[in-house]
Amino acid sequence: MTLRYAKKLLRLSMLTALLWTTICSGIASAQRIDTLINNYAAKYPQERIHLQFDRHNYAPKEDVWFKAYIITGIMPDELSKTLYVDFSDETGKVLAHDAYPIAAGTTRGQFTVPDSIHGNLLHVRAYTKWMLNFDTTFLFNHDLGIIQPASKRIKGSPPANVAKIYFFPEGGDLIAGLNTRVAFMAEDQYGQPVKVKGVVKDAKGNEVAQISPDHDGMGSFHLLPNTSDVYTATWTDEKSESHTTQLPAVKAAGAALVARPGAGSTLFAIQRSENAPDNLKSLHIVATTYQQLVYMANVSLEDKSMVSGAIPTSNFPSGILQLTLFDAAWKPVSERIVFVNNGEAVFHPEVGFSKLSFDKRGQNEIVIDVPDSVPANLSVAVTDASVGSDSSSNLISRMLLTSQIKGRVYHPFYYFSDTTKEVRENLDLVMLTHGWRRYNWEKLVAHEDPKITYPADTSYMTFSGKVYGASPAQITANNTLVAIAKSKTDTTGRFIMVQLQKDGSFNDPNTIFFDSLQVYYKFSGKNNPMERSATISFMPDRLKSPGTIQLDQNDIIKARVYDTSGLAASRRLFDQYWAASHMETNLEDVTVKAKAKSPAEELNDKYASGLFKSDNGYTFDLMNDIAAQSSFNIFSYLQGRVAGLQISNAQSGTPSMTWRGSTPSLFLDEMPIQDASQLSNISMNDIAMVKVFRPPFMGGFGGSPGGAIAVYTRKGGDVQREKGEGMPHKTIAGYSVIKEFYVPDYLSLTQDLSKLDSRATLYWNSLIMTTPQDHELRLKFFNNDITKSYRIILEGINNQGQFSHIEKVIQ
């Protein structure tokens, strides 16, 4: 068994004392940096997320199944208790904003692709509330393919690729007189590597280096720059088109850090130019990994221009090691990241078939064995291998590499495919061409902490809220909230009594719920004045949906299903699935019916009149929208849902709005109003529909150049008359429902055998737990009516923070 992974972070703190090399004076400053880094790590731990999906292409109406893994440092996350997952289409519209409880660093869930989804992309973003306080580049973002029926597919060819090349001097700068390794990366607008070749010339046109990639558009060359020179690359892409790109400017003086990762240690050298100022003659080098300080050295270059050293790394956890060079005043001047791979971050379960059948609805049995003394948490997917899979990234490459650096890495799992010298050198090219910065050193040294807007969810979401519109004296005198909470499946409801705090807040830690609840509530006492004046905002700690997410247009184009050979097999199989799932049994049973109106269209017919019936805008059905009932008011509900409409002070004060430089007109039941607070004070339970009209709106007197917002209150049969009539009520959202994957049992006599079985995912199990005593599991599933080859993917983590990924194709 490998070195006990769980103890490595503890060893890092011990190694710091051993590796603290003093080459000159300055101990007090170094100790101060040591304290600052350790305090920062303790106060602001960084979380990383990976989602495993059952597959990577889906048809409308199919379920997306996922397992989430959350890591802090090198161990399963213990900080956050809630994971948020946003699903959006290619326009950026959020289709679902789900919340899931985290336990032992994992959670799981599902999402049903709407039949009405537009485009060929389903974007998935996952994060904890705590992660939103820091650089959002490190949130989990992933695109899944949506394969539309043939009638909706985009015809033609993809747009032409546009090649670009980028240059990265090692350490950050080209410095006159210092021989510098310059890495480069050539890619197109989709992040795909491009084959290039060319030369670098100085200002006089002399060739000083050649450009020839070593791996996936990346390579490097050495350059000895002069101060007066401007260096230009002349290169051709794979279409033989010529380009010129200027290299970064040359600095007249400076200091640089270079590094070479090796087996068991990382060698480094620090050099300065002969004309370097005094602040670059007394330097400091600091190395960190997973926010832990592992090496410090004070370096004197008073009498020499270069010094070298080595950092022993054999006991470090695998991952990114950041080396930063500071000047005499502790200002960063050069930075380099290297990858340490000691092979201990991975464990190796065994997975195979004890019973294999490709027959129609044939029975299969998978055997999973974790021959280890450490408990593990795994997930497995078995799919039709013809559907295809994105094997370029997985749990290992995400947690060890791509979640820690900026920029896209093409096929990241390649760098963990083996440990040959070639792979290690190619991985170092990734380190040279991608950014990584967890610290703002200037703010750290100045004791400036990051602004924390979102406290960590250190406890699970429970029945909670806050009372508004009541004085402290009223709250003190009537400090009990009585509620009846009713779910969709309840017939009687749950009775809840909870105490109000002095500020009006309340929380019942024993009430954790999934899906939505209809809550009827009242305050204790007879003729309580709070019944008339007070309102409640439920579940204030649950993040509201962002409404829209900004997507990269190039990702949208890349996801489109053009008529190319790469997706031909997947399309053919999905065509079979699509035809099977939409097949009519008897043609004579089909009757032609008028298109049914949507609930929103029915509301529009019922409530709107005249020019207010116009469909030039947005119509929101609030009676059937759970998100509406959990919103603070109508303006907080509209935030982010209407492109171009800007809303300020949605939840406090008097809301203000602008749209195309003008203020929208406001209407209540088609009567104009001047004060936005008249709308913000209306209970969301009393609103049936809201219409937002694009500028200009001609329904108001004199016209409305800023558009219009029209709110319609419930009337007639739409006024709620449910259990608890006379009590105020709201619909509130808790954790998202976690469903179980359906596995048909064709040995059962009750199984319906008449329907065509066209499942693309044959088996999914996201809750596989092993222990030293129970480390072998046997899982059964049945084939569908089509599949002739299986793809099995197993991923997971164990209690020591090790990762596993296994992929096999059985045919």
N, C-alpha and C positions, 0 to 999 in steps of 0.2 A: 504494500500500500504506500502511496506517496506521503510526503510530509504533511502533517495534520494542518489542513488549510485554515481551519478556524482560528488557529493561534498566530497566524502570520501578522495580522495587524498589531498584536501585542509585541511581537518580536521587532516590528519596525521601530517602535518607540525605544526599544532597548538598543537596536542597531544605531540609532541616531547618536547615542553617546559614544559608541565605538568608532563610528565613521567620522566623527567631528574632527577634522584635520585642521590644525592651525598652522598656517604657513607664515603668518605674521601676526601682529597684535590686532586688537579689535574684538576681544571676546565679549565685551558688554553689548555691543551692537548685535553680534550674532545671537546672543542669548535673547535679545529683544525680538528679533525676527522669529526665533524658535517659539517664543511665547505667543506671538501674534498668529503664527500659522496654526499652532495647536488650539488656540482659543477659537479661531475662525472655524476650524474643522469641527470642534465640539458644538458651536452655536449654529452652524449652517451646513449640516450634512447634505450631500447631494445624492439624489435618487436617480436610478436608471430603470427604464422599462423596456420590456420586449413582449410582443404578442405573437403567439403561435396560432395560425389559422388552420382550419381543416384542409383548405386548399387555397388557390389564388385567383381563380376565375369562377364567376357565378352568373347564373341566369336570373332574371327577375322572378320573384316569388320564392326563391330558394333561401335557405338559412345560412348565414355566416356564423360559424362556431369558432370561438377563440379561447385561449388560455393565456392569462397575463402573468408575467414574472416581474417582480419589483425588487431591486437590489439597492442597498445603501453600502457604499464602500465595497467590501467583498462578501457581504453576508446578506441573507434574505432580509427584506425591509421590516423594521419594527417601528418606524416613525409614523407613517400614515396609515389610516384605517379605511380610506375611501379612494377608489380609483374612478376617474371620469373618462368616459369613452364617447367621442363625438363621431358620428357617421355623416358624411356630407356627399352630395353629388358633385358633378364637375363644375357647376356654377358656384360652388361654395356654400349652397344652402344646407344647413344642418338638418338632416332627416331624423336624427335621434340624438339626444343628449342623455346618456345613461350613467348611472352611478352604481358601483359594485363594492361590496365589503372585502377588504384585504385581510387575509389570515396567513401567517407564516410566509409572507412575501409573495403570495399568489392569489389570484381570483379567476373567475371564468364567467362567460356569458355568451350571448348570441344576438343576432340582428337579422330580421327578415327583410330581404331586398324588396322594395315596393315594386309592384307590377308597372307602375307609372314612371319609374325612374328614367331620366333622360341621360343620354351620353353613355360612355363606355368606361367610366371610372367611378369607383366608390372609395372616397378618401377616409382613412381612419386616423384619428388623433387620440392619443391616450396620455393622461397626466394625472398627477395628484395636485391638490390645491397648493401645497408647499412649493412645487416646482415652478409655479407661475410667478414666484418672487424673483426668479433668476433668469438667465438667458433662455428664452423660449426655443432657441435653436436645438436644445437638448431634449425637447419633448419628443415622444414617439410619434412619428408620422409615417404612414404607409399607404400605398395605392393598391387596391384590388381591382381586377378587371371585371367589367360587366359585359357579357356577351349577349347582345340583343338578338331578337329574331331576325331572320334574313331581310325582312322588309325594312328594318330600321338601320341596317348597317351602312356605314359610310363607304362610298365607292371611290375609286381613284387611287392615287399613289400618295405616300406621305410627302410633306414638304422637303425640299432639298436640305441636306445637312450643312451647317455652317461651322467650319473648323476655327478654333481659337487656340492659342498657345499662351501659357503663363510661365513666368520665371521666378524662382525662389532661391536667392542666395542663402547658403547655410548660415544660420545665426541671425539672419534678417537683413543684412546690408552688404552692398559692395563697397569695400574700403580700399582706397588707393594704397598700393604697395603690399597688400595681403593676398596671397594666393587663395582663392575662394572656390569651393565647390558650389556650382549653380545647378539646382534641379529644375526640371521643366515638366509640364503636364499639358498634353494636347487633347482636347475633347470637343465635342459638338454641343449644340444648344440643349441636347437632351441628357448631357452628362455621360455620353458614350465615348470611349477612347477613340482617338483618330491616329492613323499611321502618318507620320510626317518625316521629312528629312530636310536638312538645310545646314547653313553655316552662320556663324556670328562674326561680324566684321567691326573693326574700330572706325573712328571718324575718317581715317584716310583710305578706307576700303580694304585694309589688310585682313585676311582671314585669321581669327584668333582661336576659334573652336568650331567643332562640328556638332550638329544636332542629329542624334540617332537614338530613338527610344529603345529601352531595354524590356519594358513590360507595359502593356495596356496604355500606350501613349506617354509613359513616363520614362525619364532618363536623367542624366546629369553630365556635366563637363566641368573642367577647371578653367579658371580665368584669373589672370594677374592684371587687375585694372590700373589705369592711370587716371589721375585727377581730371585732366583736360579732355579725356575721351568720352564720347557718347557711343555706346555699343548697340548695334542693331542686328536682329536676326532676320535672315532671308531664308524662307522655307516654302516647301510645297506640300500640299495635303495629298490624300490618297486619290483625289480626282485630278492630280497634277496641276492644280491651280496655285499660283504664286502669291505669297504674302510677305509682308514685312512687319516686324514687331520690335519695338524698342525695349531694351533691358532696363531695369531700375537704374536710377542715377547713381553715380559714384560719389561717396563721401570722401572729403579730403583727409579726414583723420578719424580714428575710432578704434574700437576693440571688438573682437569677435570670439564666439564660442563654437567649437566644432566637437563632434562626438562620433564614436564608432562603437556600436553595440557588438558584444562578443559573448562567447559561452562563459557564463559565470561572472562577467564584469562588463562595465561600459567604460571605455577609454575616452578621455576628453583632453582637449588642448585649448588654452586661452592665449590669444596673441593680440598685440596692439601694433598700430603703426608707429614709426619712429617719431613722428611729430605729434603724438597723442598728448592731450592736455593732462595736467596733474591729476585730475579726478579719475582718469583712466589708468593710473599707475598703481593705485591701491584698490583692488577689486574684491568682490565676494561672489562665490558660486553657491547656489542652493538647489537641491534636488528634492522633489516631492513625488509621491505616487498615492493615489486615492486620498488626497488631502493630508497625507501624513509626511512630515519632514523626515527624510532618510539620509541626507548628506548635507554638510556645510563645510566650506573652506574659505579662508581669507587668503587672498593671493597678492603678492607683491611683484610688480613689474617695474620697479624703480631702476634696477640695473640690468634688466634683460627684457626682451620683447615677447618671449613666449614661455609658458610653463605648461606641463602636462600632468595628468594623474589618472587614477582608475577608481571606479566606484564598484565594490563587490556587490553583485546582484543575485547571487545564487539562492539567497533566502528571501528574496522579494516575491510578492505575489505577481503573477503574470498580468501585464497591463502596461499602460503608458507611464513612462518616467519622464517628468518635465525638469529640464535643467535651465536655470535662469542665471544670467550674469548681471551683477549690479556694480555700479561705480562706487566711489568712496562715500557718496552721500546716500547710498541705497536706492538709487534710481536705476530701473532695468535698462540695460543697453543691448542685450543679446539673449536669444532664447532658442532652445532646441528640444525637440521631443524625440525619444527613442522608445522602441517597444521591447519589453522584457518578456520572454516566453520561457518559463521554466517547466512547462508541461504539467504542472500540478493542478491547473484550474479545471481539468476535465475528468469525469469519471466514466466508466464504460459498462453500462448495462448490456445484457444479451437479449436479443429479440429474434424470434423466428416463428415458423408455423409447425405445430405438432400435427395439424390436420389441414390439408390443402385441397381445394376443389374449385375449378373454374366452370363447373356445370351451372346451368341455369338454376338459381336459388340454392346452389350447393352450400353445405355447411363448412365453415373454417374455424380453426382454433389457433390463437396466437399465444405464445409463451413469452413472458417477460421475466427476466431474472436479473436481480441486482446483487451480484456476489460481493457484498461489502458489509461492513459492520455499521454503516451510517444510514439512518432513515432517509428516504428519497421521495420526492413529489414529482410525478411524471404526467405527461399527456401523450396520447397516441392517436394518429389519424390513419385510416386505411381508405384509399381512394382508387378510382379507376385510373391506371397509369396513363391512359391515352389523353386524359384531360390536361395533362401537363402540370408542371410545378416550377416555381421560382426557387431554385436551390442555391441561389447566389448569396443569400443571407439567412442567418438563423440565430438561435439563442446564443451560441458561443461567440460568433463574430459581432453580434450586437452588443453584448455585455462587455466584451473585452476590448472592442475597437470602435465601432461606429457611433456608439452612444457617448464617446468621450472626445471626439474630434469634430470640427466643423468641416463642411463641404461633403460632397458625396464620394463614396468609395465604390468603384465598380467591382462587382463580384467579391465582396469582402471575405467570404468564407474560403476563397482560394488561399488566403494567407495563413489558414489554419489546417490546410489539407495535408501538409507534411512539414518536416523540419529541415529540409535540405538547405544548403547554402544559397541556392538560387531564390527560393521562396523567402528566406530571411532578408536577402538583399533587396528583393522587390518590395517587401514590407517596409524596409527603411526608406524607400522612395516615397511611399505613402506618408511616412512621418515627415519627410522633407517638403511635401507639397500640400499639406493640409494643416489648417490652423487649430490651435488648442489653447484655451486660456480660461482657467477657472478662477484666477485671481486678477483683480485690478490692483497691481502692486502699489501704485501711488496712493490709493485710498486705504489699502491695508496698512502701509507704513504710517499714514496720517490718522490711523484709528477711526476711519470712517466706515461704519457698518452699512451693509446694503439695506435699503428700505424694505421692510416686511409688511406687505399689504395683506397677505393671506396667511393667517396662522395655520400651522399644520393640523390636519385632522387626526389628533392623537387619540380620539375615541370615536366610536361608531355613531352614525347619524341616528338620532332618536326623536321621539315626539317632542318638539320644542317650538318656541316662538317668542314673540314679544308683543305686549299690549301698547297701543298708541292711542292718544286722545284722552287719557285719564291722568288726573293729578296724582302726585305721590301719596297725598292723604287718602284719596279714593282707593288707590291700590292697597295701601296698608289696611284700610277698613274692610276691604273685600278681596282678600288675598287668595282665594281659591277659584280655580277654573274647573268647571265641570263639563266634560265632553263625552259624546258618543261617537266613536270612530267605526265606520262601516266600510268594509272592503267590497269588491265586486262579488265575492262569493259568500259574504256574510248574509245571514237572514235576520239576525238580531242585533249585531253590533257589539262593540267592546266599550265598557264604561271606564272612563279615565278621570281621576281627580288629581290635580297637580297644583302645587303651591306657587304663587306669584312672588318673585323677588321684588325688592323695593323699586328697581328700575323698570318693572313690568315684564321682565323676562321669566321664562319657565322652561323646565326640561324634565321629562320623565325618563330616566336612564334605563328603565326596564322595558320600554316600548320601542323596539326596533321593528320596522315593517318594510315589506316589499310591495312594489306596484303603487297604487294610489289608494287613498282613503277619503271617504266623504265624512267630514267632521262637522257635527252639530255641537254648538257650545253655548254656555251661559256662565255668568259670574254668580258667585254665591250670594244669598240674601234676596229678600223680596224687594221689588221696585228699585232695583239697583240702578243708579243713574249711569253707571258705566255701560249698561245695555244699550243706551241710546247714543252715547257719544264715543265710546271706545271701539277700535278696530284691532284686529290681530294679524300680524304677519307671521305665518307659520313657516317652519323649517328655514330660518334665516341663514343657517350655515351651509345649506345645499347650494352649490354654485348654480347660477342661472345659465341657461343655454346661450352661447355666443351668437346664435342666430345665423351668422355667416362666417365662413373661414376663407381667408385669401389663399388661393391656390396658384401655383406656377403654371402659366399657360402652356409652357413646353411639356409639362407633365400630362396635361390634358390631351395635347396632340399626340404624344407618345403612346397614350393608352388607347387611342382609337383603333378599331379593328379594321385595318385596311386589308385589301385582298393580297396579302403576302403569304409566303409559304410557312412562316414561323408559327402561325396560329391555325393553319389549315386543319390539322388533326383535331384540335380542340373544337373548332367550329363545327366540323362534321358530327362529332359526338354530341355536342350541345344541340345541334339540329334534331338529332334523334330524341334527345331528352325533351326538347321543346315540343316536338310533334306529339310525343307520347303524352305529355302532361296537358296538352290542349286539344286532344282528340275528342271528337263527338262520337258517341257510340252508335247512334242511328240517325241518318240524315233526315228521315221523315219526322223525327222528334223535334227538329230545329224549327222554331217559329221566329218570325221577324218581329221585333219589338222596338218601340221608340227608345231612343237613348234616355236612360234614367237621369234625372237631375241630381246633382250632388247636394249634400245638406246646405252648403254655402249658397248654391243657386236657389234653393227653396227658400232660404232665409231672405235672400235679396228680393225675390218675388213678394214675400210676405210683408217685409218691413219698408223697403225703399220705394220711392215714387218719383215721377218726373225725371229730371236730369240726374237725380241721385241713383237711378237704376243703372247708370253707365258702368261699363266694365273696364274703363280706362284707369286701372289702378289695381288695388288689392282689396280682397274681401276676406275677413277673418271670422270664422264661426267659433265664437267663444264658448258656446254651450257644449261643444264636443271636443274641446281642447284642454287637456289636463294642464299643460304649461300655462294656460291663461289663468286657471284657478289658483295656481301657486305664485302668480306674479303679484307684486306690491300694488300696482295700479295699472291703468290702461297705457300710460306712457312708458313704464318699465317693460310692459309686454311688447310694445312696438319697437323698442330699441333693437337695432340690428336686423329687423325683419323687412325693412323697406329701404331699398338702395337709394342713397342720396339724401334721405331724411335724417337730419341731425337733431337729436334731443338732448338737452342739458337739464340737470337737476330733476331727473325723472322721479326720484324717490324722496326728495326733500325740497322744501321751499316751493316756489311757483315754477312749474316746468316751462321751458322755452324751447322753441323749435325754429329751424331754418331749413329751407329746401330751395335750391337754386338761387340763393341770395335773398329770398323773401320768406315771410312768415306764413305758414298755412292757416287758413281759416278753420274755425272750430264750429261744429254743429252737434247739438244734442237733440235726437229725434227730429232731425232736419230743421231745427230752429237755431239761428246763429247765436253764439255766446262769445263774450269778450275775454272772460277770465278762465285760464286753463285749469285753475284749481277746482272749478265746477266739475270738470271731467275727472280729475285725479282723485276727488273725494268719493266718487261713485264706487260702490263695492263691485268687485269683478263678478260676483255671483248674480248681480242684477243686470249685467250687460249681455245681450243676445248676440250682437254683431257689431263689428267696426269696419268701416270702409275708408280707405285712404286713396284719395284721387291725385293723380299726377298733375303737376303744374302745366298750364293754368287750368283751374276748375271754374266752369261757367255756371254752376248751379247756384252760387251765392249772389247776393245783390251786388252789382258792380263788378263781378268777377273776382277770382282769387288767384293772383299770379303765383302765389306760393303753394298752390294745391289746397287740399282740404282734408280734414279728419272728421268723419261723421260717426258718432256713437249712437247706437240704438239700444234702449233698455228693453228688458223682457216685457211681454204683454200677453194677455190671454192665457192660453194653455201652456205657454213657455215659462210662466212663473212657477218656480219650484214648489211642489206641494208634497214633499216626501215625508218620511218619518221624522218627527221633530219639528213639524210645522210650527212656525212662530219663533223658532230659534234660528239665529244666524248660522250659516254653514259655508264651508269652503271645501274644495277638493285639493288635497295636498299630495305630493309625490315623495316617496321614500326611495329605497334601493330598487333597482330594476329587477324584474323577475328573472331568475336563473332556471331555465328549462332543462330537461333531460333529453339527451339524444335518443331518438326512437330507433330501436333495433328490432326488425320483424323476426318472428320465430316461425319458420315454415314447418316446424315439426308439430306445431300446435294445431289441433283440429278446428280451432275457432278463427284461424288466420284466413283472411279474404284472399283467395287465389285468383280471382277473376281480373284484378287490375294489373296493368303492366307495371313492373318494378323498374324504374329508370333512375334510381339513386346514383348520383355521382360520388357522394361520400358514403361509403359502405359501413364504416364504423368510426365513431369518435368517442373517446373517453378522456375527459380532462381532469379526472379525479382518481389517479392511480397512486396509491400510497404504499410504500414498502417499508419494512422494518427488518432488523437483523434476524428476527424469528420467522417472519413471514415475507420472504424476499422473492418468492416465485409466484407469479400470477398467471392464470389461464383465462383468456377472454374469447368468447365465441361470437361469430357473426355469420350472416348468410350473404351469398353473392346476389346480384340483381339479375335481370334477364339479358344483359348485354355484355358485361365486362369479361375480358379475356386476359387481363393482367392487372396486378395490384401494385400500388405504391404505398409503402408503410413508412411513416415518419414518427419517430419517438424523440421527445425532448423532455428535459426536466432539470431540477436542481436538487441537491441534497442538503442536509443540515449544516454542512461545512462550507456551503457556498460554492461548491463545484457544479459545473454545467455538463450537460450531455446532449448530443444530437446524433441520431442515427437515421439514415435514409436508405431504403432498399426497394428495388423493383423486382417483383416476382412474376414470372410469366412462363 
